[in-house]
Amino acid sequence: MKKCAKCKIEKNLYEFTKNKSQSDGMQRYCKKCKKVSDKKWIDENPSIWKEGNKNKNEKIKIILSKIRLSLGSKCKKCSETREHLLDFHHKDKNEKEAVIGDILSYNGFGENALKKAYNEASKCILLCSNCHRDFHFLERNKNINLEEYLNG
């Protein structure tokens, strides 16, 4: 049990998020109070919040670019190289654990998040957006598998 520093109500630990910088390893405010506090700060500081998210999005773009580079930076079907058109396609949809961009969005840019993102990327190939859509269309409508699509 822990008392929220904001609402002063004693609550179960699962109602607090983790925070390694705190002596007990948990946030000072419960999740409910933290959400209200964050919303208030965003409403009072929209330009700062927007700038912070812009920097986060830029970091994600840079990391995704490096991951695409590690996969060859071109579509496996048509050899398209324009980065903004390249999608990560999981070779085996049953092995997919997460969307690579989401791993970075939700887990930050630390060593563990980067390992997770590169590990997930190792299960993927790059397909341009047109080839990606084309493959999924043929997969659904003609029962074609990835190997047949790439070699056909």
Secondary structure, 3 states (H helix, E strand, C coil): CEECCCCCCEECHHHCCECCCCCCCECCCCHHHHHHHHHHHHHHCHHHHHHHHHHHHHHHHHHHHHHHHHCCCCCCCCCCCCHHHEEEEECCHHHCCCCHHHHHHHHCCCHHHHHHHHHHHCCEEEEEHHHHHHHHHHHHHHCCCHHHHHHC
